[in-house]
Amino acid sequence: MFEHSIKVPRHYKIAANILKKVSTEGGSVKTLLYDNKLRHFRTNVLFALITETIKHAAHIDKIFDSCSLLKNESRLDPWLAKILTAELLFGKKTLPGKSKPEKTILSYKEQFEKYTDDHEDDLKSKVVRRPRYVRVNTNLLTTSDAIRAFQDEEYYFIRCTAGSYDDFLKQIQSLTEYDFTQDYHVKTVFVFSPGTKFHEHELYLENKIILQDKATAMAVHLLSAPSGSVALDMCAAPGMKTTQLAAFMRNEGKIYAVERNEQRYKTLCEFVEKTGSKCVETLHKDALEIKRGDYDDVEYILLDPSCSGSGMEFCVHNYIEDTRLAKLTSLQEKFLKHAMNSFPKAKRIVYSTCSLYPEENERVITNVVKTSRAKWRVQDVKELLKGHWNNFGSGMYGSIGTRCLYAKPESDLTTGFFLAVLDRDPKDLEKKECHENNSDKESRKEKKSKINQNNDNDNSAKDKHNKAEHLEDKEIAEFRSEDENNRIKKKKMKKSKHDNDCLDTRNDEKDISDVSEDVKNKSKKKSKKKSEPEKHEMKVEEVENSFDDTKESSKEKKKKKKKDKSKDINNTENNDSSELPENINDEGEIQKKKRKRDSDTTIHESNNDCLMDKSKKKKKKDKYLMVENDDNNELKEPKKKKKKKIYSS
């Protein structure tokens, strides 16, 4: 029956996969070890195995070439073969498993040892042991407290030399197992002897110290963003430089930390929270998608784009393909152009890579600076560090190349690193600020003009509305005034009517008095002609009765009056030859007094009649009628009835 082969121990497989990703895709070993899938593994063991393989990568490649291992064993995974060889020669010196890949490497053990013995001097000169760098997280712990904490653990603190940078390099090379000192440039970074372990240290577990290489810490040191400023980390994960920048700014101001990859973004958020970096705002997006106007307040920019990682662990990346390198340089140029042109208030940009290839470094800086719309100047890092550095860029790219900085493992005792500092031209910044101020003023003017136009429109609308209201008020006032005038006219009409009525009544009385006088005079004449005292007495009594009838109210007895008068007149006409009595003069005076009293009563009654409604007045058939004109409400003069001739001529 077929038996399956024994499997390779899993931690060897994981280490081989991480080594492959670091070598072909770039990036950091630590970042890849933060994957949640590896939370059940001892990451410190994996990290030590991978880094040991990378350190001796060049030597392992030469060993494989000398014995033609990869040619003879075509089915063997080259990355797994490197991990197993590093474990056999530089690690535990043995392979515990019995899988086929392990047995294959063990079969070549004698050839490997023979080659190392023959080239022992070369290996010693090339392999440089770097010291252990630890950054104090000043968000949670001060440097003085950190020194005391290590001293309590019987570490001996050696003060940093006041001499040159070369003196400092000699000092850190001579550190023993329990010695430590402060870094020459970055004072929050402590330097311990090579191989010092901190993965199980209490301060490390509490995030009070961060295992960060000096080369990466130099980027934040040279950015020098003051406390309270606004900064941007365009490729922030896993967050080493972001949290260092927050501590440098004393957690005052604002830091935008951008990461596109979802898994790395989660790692970034967790690390920012654990380190107490309160001024950091994480953004899950592509930094190239940030448009002008989104974060215009940014003043300082950290840019550490994806790169080949050729400087991370010695010469492991010497075999990178040209096509991948071209893609990386194109992406790096896009990032740098975007950083230069999309943030109008940006004063300084620090561009850094963990690569040693000039194509990713000096060439990118030169191409972008020369073609940028904004005017940027590459600062001389040697001047910024006051001459305390040894490795700089290549002169192949002119003065721009020589102004950049390289950190090289063999001379600077750090990981391989490139760094360039770009400052915006002050004149260009002033022009930008003036342009922005002018544009702001123009925009404000436009806003003000729009507001004024809106206000004018509102005011015009209000004026129109007020005018309309005013016109309406005028019309209402005119209407009311007309109404009042009509009312006044009507009152006047009533008064005039009343006055006319009164005048008419007076005229009627006068007419009646005239008639009575005529009657008296004629009666006198007729009395001379005819002597019929009884008839005349009767006539006088009738006249008196006619005057007595005027005492009655006009409402009830007007018709009677007319009839009585007509009767009296007819009687007088018929009795032409009647004679008045002798005492007619005395009686005339009495009748005059009576007539005055009767006229007063009639005036009073007419006043009462004027207060009555029109409907009642229309029903009454008065002797004199008022006629209103419906069109102009003017009064017509009352039509007087033709008086009948009382006496015939």
C-alpha positions as CSV (number, residue, x, y, z in Angstrom):
1,M,0.0,0.0,0.0
2,F,1.3,3.5,-0.9
3,E,2.5,5.6,2.1
4,H,2.5,9.4,2.0
5,S,5.9,11.0,2.6
6,I,6.6,12.7,5.9
7,K,5.7,16.4,5.9
8,V,8.2,19.2,6.4
9,P,7.9,20.9,9.8
10,R,5.4,23.8,9.3
11,H,7.6,26.6,10.7
12,Y,10.2,25.8,8.0
13,K,7.5,26.1,5.3
14,I,6.2,29.4,6.7
15,A,9.8,30.8,7.0
16,A,10.4,29.8,3.3
17,N,7.2,31.6,2.2
18,I,8.1,34.8,4.0
19,L,11.6,34.7,2.6
20,K,10.2,34.3,-0.9
21,K,7.8,37.3,-0.4
22,V,10.5,39.5,1.0
23,S,12.9,38.6,-1.9
24,T,10.4,38.9,-4.8
25,E,7.8,41.4,-3.6
26,G,9.8,43.5,-1.2
27,G,8.7,44.7,2.3
28,S,9.7,43.9,5.8
29,V,10.0,40.5,7.5
30,K,8.3,42.0,10.6
31,T,5.4,43.2,8.7
32,L,4.7,39.8,7.2
33,L,5.1,38.2,10.6
34,Y,2.2,40.4,11.9
35,D,-0.3,38.3,9.9
36,N,-3.1,37.0,12.1
37,K,-2.6,33.5,10.7
38,L,0.7,33.3,12.5
39,R,-0.6,34.3,15.9
40,H,-0.2,30.7,17.2
41,F,3.5,30.6,16.2
42,R,6.5,31.9,18.1
43,T,7.2,34.8,15.8
44,N,10.6,35.4,17.4
45,V,11.8,31.9,16.4
46,L,10.6,32.5,12.8
47,F,12.1,36.0,12.7
48,A,15.5,34.7,13.9
49,L,15.5,31.8,11.3
50,I,14.5,34.1,8.4
51,T,17.0,36.9,9.2
52,E,19.8,34.4,9.7
53,T,19.1,33.0,6.2
54,I,19.0,36.5,4.7
55,K,22.3,37.5,6.4
56,H,24.1,34.5,4.9
57,A,22.2,34.5,1.6
58,A,25.2,35.3,-0.6
59,H,27.3,32.6,1.0
60,I,24.5,30.0,0.7
61,D,24.1,30.9,-3.0
62,K,27.9,30.2,-3.5
63,I,27.6,26.9,-1.7
64,F,24.7,25.8,-3.9
65,D,26.7,26.8,-7.0
66,S,29.8,24.9,-5.9
67,C,27.9,21.6,-5.5
68,S,25.2,22.2,-8.1
69,L,22.5,21.5,-5.6
70,L,19.6,23.2,-7.4
71,K,20.6,21.6,-10.7
72,N,20.8,18.1,-9.4
73,E,17.7,18.5,-7.2
74,S,15.2,20.1,-9.6
75,R,12.2,19.2,-7.5
76,L,13.6,20.9,-4.4
77,D,12.1,24.3,-3.5
78,P,15.0,26.7,-3.5
79,W,13.6,28.9,-0.8
80,L,13.0,26.0,1.5
81,A,16.5,24.7,0.7
82,K,18.0,28.1,1.8
83,I,16.1,28.0,5.1
84,L,17.2,24.4,5.8
85,T,20.8,25.1,4.9
86,A,20.9,28.2,7.2
87,E,19.5,26.1,10.1
88,L,22.1,23.4,9.4
89,L,25.2,25.6,9.1
90,F,24.4,28.8,11.1
91,G,21.5,27.9,13.4
92,K,20.9,24.7,15.4
93,K,23.5,22.8,13.3
94,T,21.0,20.0,12.8
95,L,17.6,19.2,11.1
96,P,15.1,17.4,13.4
97,G,12.7,16.2,10.8
98,K,12.8,13.1,8.5
99,S,11.1,14.6,5.5
100,K,12.5,14.2,2.0
101,P,13.7,17.9,1.6
102,E,15.6,17.6,5.0
103,K,17.2,14.3,4.0
104,T,18.3,15.9,0.7
105,I,20.0,18.8,2.4
106,L,21.7,16.4,5.0
107,S,23.1,14.4,2.1
108,Y,25.1,17.5,1.0
109,K,26.3,18.4,4.5
110,E,29.9,17.4,4.0
111,Q,30.2,19.4,0.8
112,F,28.7,22.5,2.6
113,E,31.2,22.2,5.5
114,K,34.1,21.8,3.1
115,Y,33.3,25.0,1.2
116,T,32.9,27.0,4.4
117,D,36.2,25.8,5.7
118,D,37.9,26.8,2.5
119,H,36.3,30.3,2.4
120,E,36.3,31.0,6.2
121,D,38.1,34.4,5.8
122,D,35.8,35.7,3.2
123,L,32.8,34.9,5.3
124,K,34.1,36.7,8.3
125,S,34.9,39.8,6.4
126,K,31.5,40.0,4.7
127,V,29.2,39.1,7.7
128,V,28.9,42.2,9.9
129,R,27.1,41.9,13.2
130,R,24.8,44.9,13.6
131,P,23.9,46.2,17.1
132,R,20.3,46.0,18.4
133,Y,18.4,49.3,18.1
134,V,15.5,50.0,20.5
135,R,13.3,53.2,20.3
136,V,11.7,54.5,23.4
137,N,8.0,55.3,22.9
138,T,8.0,58.7,24.6
139,N,4.2,58.7,24.4
140,L,4.2,56.2,27.3
141,L,7.7,56.4,28.8
142,T,10.4,59.1,29.0
143,T,14.0,58.5,28.0
144,S,15.2,59.1,31.6
145,D,12.7,56.6,33.0
146,A,13.8,54.1,30.3
147,I,17.5,54.4,31.3
148,R,16.6,53.9,34.9
149,A,14.4,50.9,34.1
150,F,17.3,49.2,32.2
151,Q,19.8,50.1,34.9
152,D,17.5,48.4,37.4
153,E,17.9,45.2,35.3
154,E,21.7,45.6,35.7
155,Y,22.4,47.1,32.2
156,Y,25.2,49.5,32.2
157,F,24.5,52.9,30.5
158,I,27.4,54.4,28.5
159,R,27.1,58.0,27.6
160,C,27.3,58.7,23.9
161,T,30.6,60.0,22.7
162,A,30.9,63.8,22.1
163,G,33.4,63.1,19.3
164,S,32.8,62.4,15.6
165,Y,30.4,60.0,14.0
166,D,33.3,57.5,13.4
167,D,34.0,57.6,17.1
168,F,30.4,56.7,17.8
169,L,30.6,53.7,15.4
170,K,33.7,52.4,17.2
171,Q,31.9,52.9,20.5
172,I,28.8,50.8,19.5
173,Q,31.0,48.1,18.0
174,S,32.7,47.6,21.4
175,L,29.4,47.2,23.4
176,T,29.3,44.1,25.6
177,E,26.3,42.0,26.5
178,Y,24.9,44.3,29.2
179,D,26.0,47.7,27.8
180,F,23.8,50.2,26.1
181,T,24.0,53.8,24.9
182,Q,22.0,56.6,23.2
183,D,22.2,57.0,19.5
184,Y,24.4,59.7,18.0
185,H,21.6,61.3,16.0
186,V,18.2,60.1,17.3
187,K,18.3,60.5,21.1
188,T,15.1,58.4,21.7
189,V,16.9,55.4,20.2
190,F,19.1,53.2,22.4
191,V,21.8,50.9,21.1
192,F,22.5,47.5,22.6
193,S,25.0,44.8,21.8
194,P,24.2,42.5,18.8
195,G,21.8,39.6,19.6
196,T,20.2,41.2,22.7
197,K,16.7,39.8,22.9
198,F,13.6,42.0,23.8
199,H,10.7,40.0,22.5
200,E,9.8,38.8,26.0
201,H,10.8,42.0,27.8
202,E,8.2,43.7,29.9
203,L,8.7,47.1,28.4
204,Y,8.4,45.6,24.9
205,L,5.1,43.8,25.8
206,E,3.7,47.1,27.2
207,N,4.7,48.9,23.9
208,K,7.0,51.3,25.9
209,I,9.9,50.3,23.7
210,I,9.7,49.6,20.0
211,L,12.2,47.4,18.1
212,Q,13.1,49.8,15.2
213,D,16.2,50.2,13.3
214,K,18.1,53.4,13.3
215,A,18.0,53.8,9.5
216,T,14.2,54.0,9.5
217,A,14.2,56.4,12.5
218,M,16.4,58.8,10.6
219,A,13.5,59.7,8.3
220,V,11.5,61.2,11.1
221,H,14.6,62.8,12.6
222,L,15.3,64.7,9.3
223,L,11.6,65.6,8.7
224,S,11.7,67.6,12.0
225,A,8.0,68.3,12.1
226,P,7.4,70.7,15.0
227,S,4.9,70.1,17.7
228,G,1.4,71.2,16.6
229,S,2.0,70.9,12.9
230,V,0.1,68.8,10.3
231,A,1.9,65.8,8.8
232,L,1.1,63.0,6.4
233,D,2.5,59.4,6.2
234,M,1.6,58.3,2.7
235,C,2.5,54.6,3.2
236,A,2.1,54.2,6.9
237,A,1.8,50.4,7.7
238,P,2.9,48.9,10.0
239,G,3.3,52.3,11.7
240,M,6.9,52.4,13.0
241,K,7.6,55.8,11.5
242,T,4.0,57.1,12.1
243,T,4.1,56.4,15.9
244,Q,7.7,57.8,16.1
245,L,6.5,61.0,14.4
246,A,3.6,61.2,16.9
247,A,6.1,61.0,19.8
248,F,8.4,63.5,18.1
249,M,5.5,66.0,17.8
250,R,4.6,65.2,21.5
251,N,1.2,64.0,20.4
252,E,0.3,67.6,19.5
253,G,-1.0,68.5,16.0
254,K,-2.3,66.1,13.4
255,I,-0.9,63.1,11.5
256,Y,-2.7,61.5,8.7
257,A,-1.6,57.8,8.3
258,V,-2.7,56.3,5.0
259,E,-2.7,52.6,4.1
260,R,-4.4,50.9,1.1
261,N,-4.1,47.2,2.0
262,E,-6.9,46.1,4.4
263,Q,-4.8,43.7,6.5
264,R,-1.9,46.1,6.8
265,Y,-4.4,48.9,7.7
266,K,-5.8,46.8,10.6
267,T,-2.2,46.2,11.8
268,L,-1.6,50.0,11.6
269,C,-4.7,50.8,13.6
270,E,-3.8,48.3,16.3
271,F,-0.3,49.6,16.5
272,V,-1.3,53.2,16.7
273,E,-3.8,52.5,19.5
274,K,-1.3,50.3,21.5
275,T,1.4,53.0,21.4
276,G,-0.9,55.8,22.6
277,S,-0.4,57.9,19.4
278,K,-3.5,60.1,20.0
279,C,-2.7,62.7,17.3
280,V,-2.8,60.1,14.5
281,E,-5.8,59.7,12.2
282,T,-5.7,56.5,10.1
283,L,-7.1,56.5,6.6
284,H,-8.0,53.3,4.7
285,K,-7.4,54.5,1.2
286,D,-4.8,54.8,-1.6
287,A,-2.6,57.8,-1.1
288,L,-2.7,58.4,-4.9
289,E,-6.4,59.0,-4.7
290,I,-6.1,61.9,-2.3
291,K,-7.1,64.9,-4.3
292,R,-6.0,68.5,-4.1
293,G,-8.3,70.1,-1.6
294,D,-8.8,67.0,0.6
295,Y,-6.0,67.6,3.0
296,D,-4.6,71.1,2.1
297,D,-3.5,71.7,5.7
298,V,-0.6,69.1,5.3
299,E,2.8,70.7,5.9
300,Y,5.2,67.7,6.3
301,I,5.1,64.5,4.3
302,L,6.8,61.1,4.9
303,L,7.0,58.9,1.8
304,D,8.3,55.4,2.1
305,P,6.8,53.6,-1.0
306,S,7.0,50.0,-2.0
307,C,10.5,49.0,-3.1
308,S,12.6,46.0,-3.8
309,G,13.9,45.9,-0.2
310,S,17.4,45.2,-1.4
311,G,18.9,47.0,1.6
312,M,17.0,45.2,4.3
313,E,19.3,42.2,4.8
314,F,22.5,42.5,3.0
315,C,22.7,41.2,-0.6
316,V,19.7,38.9,-0.7
317,H,18.0,40.9,-3.5
318,N,20.8,41.1,-6.0
319,Y,18.9,38.9,-8.4
320,I,15.8,41.1,-8.7
321,E,14.3,41.1,-12.3
322,D,14.6,44.3,-14.4
323,T,10.8,44.3,-15.3
324,R,9.8,44.3,-11.6
325,L,12.4,47.1,-10.9
326,A,11.0,49.2,-13.7
327,K,7.4,48.8,-12.3
328,L,8.6,49.8,-8.8
329,T,10.4,52.9,-10.1
330,S,7.4,54.0,-12.1
331,L,5.2,53.7,-9.0
332,Q,7.7,55.5,-6.8
333,E,7.8,58.5,-9.2
334,K,4.0,58.7,-9.2
335,F,4.0,58.8,-5.4
336,L,6.6,61.5,-5.3
337,K,4.9,63.7,-8.0
338,H,1.7,63.4,-6.1
339,A,3.3,64.5,-2.9
340,M,4.9,67.5,-4.5
341,N,1.9,68.8,-6.4
342,S,-1.2,67.8,-4.4
343,F,-0.5,69.6,-1.1
344,P,-0.2,73.4,-1.5
345,K,1.0,74.0,2.0
346,A,3.6,71.2,2.1
347,K,7.0,72.6,3.2
348,R,9.1,69.4,3.4
349,I,9.0,65.9,2.0
350,V,11.3,63.1,3.2
351,Y,11.5,60.3,0.6
352,S,13.0,57.0,1.8
353,T,13.3,53.4,0.6
354,C,14.9,50.3,2.0
355,S,16.6,49.7,-1.3
356,L,20.2,50.1,-2.4
357,Y,19.5,50.4,-6.1
358,P,20.0,53.9,-7.6
359,E,17.1,53.3,-10.0
360,E,14.7,53.4,-7.1
361,N,16.5,56.3,-5.4
362,E,18.6,59.0,-7.0
363,R,17.1,58.5,-10.5
364,V,13.5,58.8,-9.1
365,I,14.4,62.0,-7.2
366,T,16.2,63.6,-10.2
367,N,13.4,62.7,-12.7
368,V,10.6,64.1,-10.5
369,V,12.3,67.2,-9.3
370,K,13.2,68.3,-12.8
371,T,9.7,67.8,-14.2
372,S,7.7,69.0,-11.2
373,R,5.4,72.0,-11.6
374,A,6.1,73.2,-8.1
375,K,9.7,74.3,-7.3
376,W,11.4,71.9,-4.9
377,R,15.0,71.8,-3.8
378,V,16.9,68.7,-2.6
379,Q,18.5,69.6,0.7
380,D,22.1,68.6,1.3
381,V,21.7,65.9,4.1
382,K,25.4,66.3,5.0
383,E,24.7,69.9,6.0
384,L,21.6,69.0,7.9
385,L,23.6,66.4,9.9
386,K,26.5,68.8,10.3
387,G,28.9,66.5,8.4
388,H,28.3,63.6,10.8
389,W,27.6,60.9,8.2
390,N,29.7,58.9,5.7
391,N,27.6,57.5,2.8
392,F,25.8,59.6,0.2
393,G,24.3,59.3,-3.2
394,S,26.0,58.8,-6.5
395,G,27.5,61.6,-8.6
396,M,26.0,60.0,-11.7
397,Y,22.9,62.0,-11.1
398,G,24.7,65.3,-10.6
399,S,24.4,67.4,-7.4
400,I,21.0,66.0,-6.7
401,G,22.4,62.6,-6.2
402,T,25.3,63.7,-3.9
403,R,22.8,65.6,-1.6
404,C,21.0,62.3,-0.7
405,L,21.9,59.9,2.0
406,Y,22.6,56.1,2.1
407,A,22.7,53.9,5.2
408,K,24.9,50.9,4.4
409,P,25.1,47.8,6.7
410,E,28.8,47.3,6.5
411,S,29.8,50.9,7.3
412,D,26.8,52.4,9.2
413,L,25.9,49.2,11.1
414,T,22.3,49.6,10.1
415,T,20.0,48.1,7.5
416,G,20.4,49.3,3.9
417,F,18.5,52.5,3.5
418,F,18.1,55.6,1.2
419,L,16.9,59.0,2.2
420,A,16.3,62.4,0.5
421,V,15.0,65.6,2.0
422,L,13.1,68.0,-0.3
423,D,12.1,71.5,0.7
424,R,9.8,73.7,-1.3
425,D,11.4,76.8,-2.7
426,P,10.4,79.7,-0.2
427,K,9.6,82.0,-3.2
428,D,7.4,79.3,-4.7
429,L,5.7,78.8,-1.3
430,E,5.2,82.6,-1.0
431,K,3.8,82.7,-4.5
432,K,1.5,79.8,-3.7
433,E,0.4,81.5,-0.5
434,C,-0.1,84.8,-2.3
435,H,-2.0,83.0,-5.0
436,E,-4.0,81.1,-2.5
437,N,-4.7,84.3,-0.5
438,N,-5.7,86.0,-3.7
439,S,-7.9,83.1,-4.7
440,D,-9.3,83.1,-1.2
441,K,-9.9,86.8,-1.5
442,E,-11.5,86.4,-4.9
443,S,-13.5,83.5,-3.6
444,R,-14.5,85.6,-0.7
445,K,-15.3,88.5,-3.0
446,E,-17.4,86.2,-5.2
447,K,-19.1,84.8,-2.1
448,K,-19.7,88.4,-0.9
449,S,-20.9,89.4,-4.3
450,K,-23.2,86.4,-4.4
451,I,-24.4,87.2,-0.9
452,N,-24.8,90.9,-1.9
453,Q,-26.7,89.8,-5.0
454,N,-28.8,87.5,-3.0
455,N,-29.3,90.3,-0.5
456,D,-30.1,92.7,-3.3
457,N,-32.5,90.2,-4.8
458,D,-34.0,89.7,-1.4
459,N,-34.1,93.5,-0.8
460,S,-35.6,94.1,-4.2
461,A,-38.1,91.4,-3.6
462,K,-38.7,93.0,-0.2
463,D,-38.9,96.4,-1.8
464,K,-41.3,95.1,-4.4
465,H,-43.3,93.4,-1.6
466,N,-43.2,96.5,0.5
467,K,-44.1,98.6,-2.5
468,A,-46.9,96.2,-3.3
469,E,-47.9,96.4,0.4
470,H,-47.5,100.1,0.3
471,L,-49.6,100.3,-2.9
472,E,-52.1,98.0,-1.3
473,D,-52.1,100.1,1.8
474,K,-52.5,103.2,-0.4
475,E,-55.3,101.6,-2.3
476,I,-56.9,100.5,0.9
477,A,-56.3,104.0,2.4
478,E,-57.7,105.5,-0.8
479,F,-60.6,103.1,-0.7
480,R,-61.1,103.8,2.9
481,S,-60.8,107.5,2.3
482,E,-63.2,107.2,-0.6
483,D,-65.4,105.2,1.7
484,E,-65.0,107.8,4.4
485,N,-65.7,110.5,1.8
486,N,-68.7,108.6,0.6
487,R,-69.8,108.3,4.2
488,I,-69.1,112.0,4.8
489,K,-70.9,112.7,1.6
490,K,-73.8,110.6,2.7
491,K,-73.8,112.3,6.1
492,K,-73.6,115.6,4.3
493,M,-76.4,114.4,2.0
494,K,-78.4,113.5,5.1
495,K,-77.7,116.8,6.6
496,S,-78.4,118.6,3.4
497,K,-81.5,116.5,3.1
498,H,-82.5,117.3,6.6
499,D,-81.7,121.0,6.0
500,N,-83.7,120.9,2.7
501,D,-86.5,119.2,4.5
502,C,-86.4,121.8,7.2
503,L,-86.2,124.5,4.6
504,D,-89.0,123.0,2.7
505,T,-91.1,122.8,5.8
506,R,-90.3,126.4,6.6
507,N,-91.0,127.3,3.0
508,D,-94.2,125.4,3.3
509,E,-95.1,127.2,6.5
510,K,-94.2,130.4,4.8
511,D,-96.3,129.4,1.8
512,I,-99.1,128.5,4.2
513,S,-98.7,131.7,6.1
514,D,-98.7,133.6,2.7
515,V,-101.7,131.6,1.7
516,S,-103.4,132.5,5.0
517,E,-102.6,136.1,4.6
518,D,-103.9,136.0,1.0
519,V,-107.0,134.3,2.4
520,K,-107.3,137.0,5.0
521,N,-106.9,139.8,2.5
522,K,-109.3,138.2,0.0
523,S,-111.7,137.5,2.7
524,K,-111.6,141.1,3.7
525,K,-112.4,142.1,0.1
526,K,-115.0,139.6,-0.2
527,S,-116.5,140.5,3.1
528,K,-117.2,144.0,1.7
529,K,-119.0,142.6,-1.2
530,K,-120.9,139.9,0.6
531,S,-122.2,140.1,4.1
532,E,-122.6,136.5,5.2
533,P,-121.1,136.4,8.7
534,E,-122.0,132.8,9.4
535,K,-120.2,131.6,6.3
536,H,-117.1,133.7,7.0
537,E,-117.0,132.5,10.6
538,M,-117.1,129.0,9.3
539,K,-114.3,129.7,6.9
540,V,-112.1,131.2,9.6
541,E,-112.7,128.1,11.7
542,E,-111.8,125.9,8.8
543,V,-108.5,127.9,8.3
544,E,-107.8,127.6,12.0
545,N,-108.5,123.9,11.9
546,S,-106.1,123.6,8.9
547,F,-103.4,125.2,11.0
548,D,-104.3,123.1,14.0
549,D,-103.7,120.0,11.8
550,T,-100.0,121.0,11.5
551,K,-99.6,120.1,15.1
552,E,-100.1,116.4,14.3
553,S,-97.1,114.3,13.5
554,S,-95.9,114.1,9.9
555,K,-95.6,110.3,10.1
556,E,-99.3,109.7,10.7
557,K,-101.2,112.8,9.4
558,K,-99.5,114.1,6.3
559,K,-102.1,112.6,4.0
560,K,-104.8,114.1,6.1
561,K,-103.2,117.5,5.8
562,K,-103.1,117.4,2.1
563,K,-106.7,116.3,1.9
564,D,-107.8,119.0,4.4
565,K,-105.9,121.7,2.6
566,S,-107.3,120.7,-0.7
567,K,-110.8,120.8,0.9
568,D,-110.2,124.2,2.4
569,I,-108.9,125.5,-0.9
570,N,-111.9,124.2,-2.7
571,N,-114.2,125.6,-0.1
572,T,-112.5,129.0,-0.4
573,E,-112.7,128.9,-4.2
574,N,-116.3,128.0,-4.0
575,N,-117.1,130.7,-1.5
576,D,-115.7,133.8,-3.2
577,S,-118.2,136.1,-1.9
578,S,-117.6,135.1,1.8
579,E,-116.6,137.9,4.2
580,L,-114.2,137.8,7.2
581,P,-115.4,138.9,10.7
582,E,-114.5,142.2,12.1
583,N,-112.1,140.9,14.7
584,I,-109.9,139.2,12.1
585,N,-106.8,141.3,12.9
586,D,-106.8,140.2,16.5
587,E,-107.3,136.7,15.5
588,G,-104.4,137.0,12.9
589,E,-101.9,137.8,15.6
590,I,-103.1,134.9,17.7
591,Q,-102.7,132.7,14.6
592,K,-99.2,133.9,14.0
593,K,-98.1,132.8,17.5
594,K,-99.8,129.5,16.9
595,R,-98.0,129.1,13.6
596,K,-94.6,129.7,15.2
597,R,-95.2,127.0,17.8
598,D,-96.5,124.7,15.1
599,S,-93.4,125.3,12.9
600,D,-91.1,124.4,15.9
601,T,-93.0,121.2,16.4
602,T,-92.8,120.4,12.7
603,I,-89.0,121.0,12.7
604,H,-88.5,118.7,15.6
605,E,-90.7,116.1,13.9
606,S,-88.7,116.5,10.7
607,N,-85.5,115.9,12.6
608,N,-86.9,112.7,13.9
609,D,-88.0,111.8,10.4
610,C,-84.4,112.3,9.0
611,L,-83.1,109.6,11.4
612,M,-85.4,107.0,10.0
613,D,-84.1,104.3,7.6
614,K,-84.2,104.8,3.9
615,S,-86.5,101.9,3.5
616,K,-89.1,103.6,5.7
617,K,-88.6,107.0,4.0
618,K,-89.1,105.5,0.6
619,K,-92.4,104.0,1.7
620,K,-93.6,107.4,2.9
621,K,-95.1,109.5,0.3
622,D,-93.8,112.8,1.4
623,K,-94.6,116.0,-0.3
624,Y,-90.9,116.5,-1.3
625,L,-88.7,113.6,-2.4
626,M,-85.0,113.3,-2.5
627,V,-83.5,111.5,-5.5
628,E,-79.9,110.1,-5.4
629,N,-77.9,109.5,-8.5
630,D,-76.6,105.9,-8.3
631,D,-73.5,106.6,-10.5
632,N,-71.9,109.5,-8.7
633,N,-73.9,109.5,-5.5
634,E,-74.7,113.2,-6.0
635,L,-77.9,114.7,-4.7
636,K,-80.4,116.2,-7.0
637,E,-82.5,119.1,-6.1
638,P,-85.8,117.9,-4.8
639,K,-88.6,118.3,-7.3
640,K,-91.3,120.5,-6.0
641,K,-94.8,119.7,-6.7
642,K,-96.8,122.2,-8.5
643,K,-98.9,124.0,-6.0
644,K,-102.5,124.3,-6.8
645,K,-103.7,127.8,-7.0
646,I,-105.6,128.4,-3.8
647,Y,-107.4,131.3,-5.0
648,S,-108.6,132.0,-8.5
649,S,-107.7,135.3,-9.8
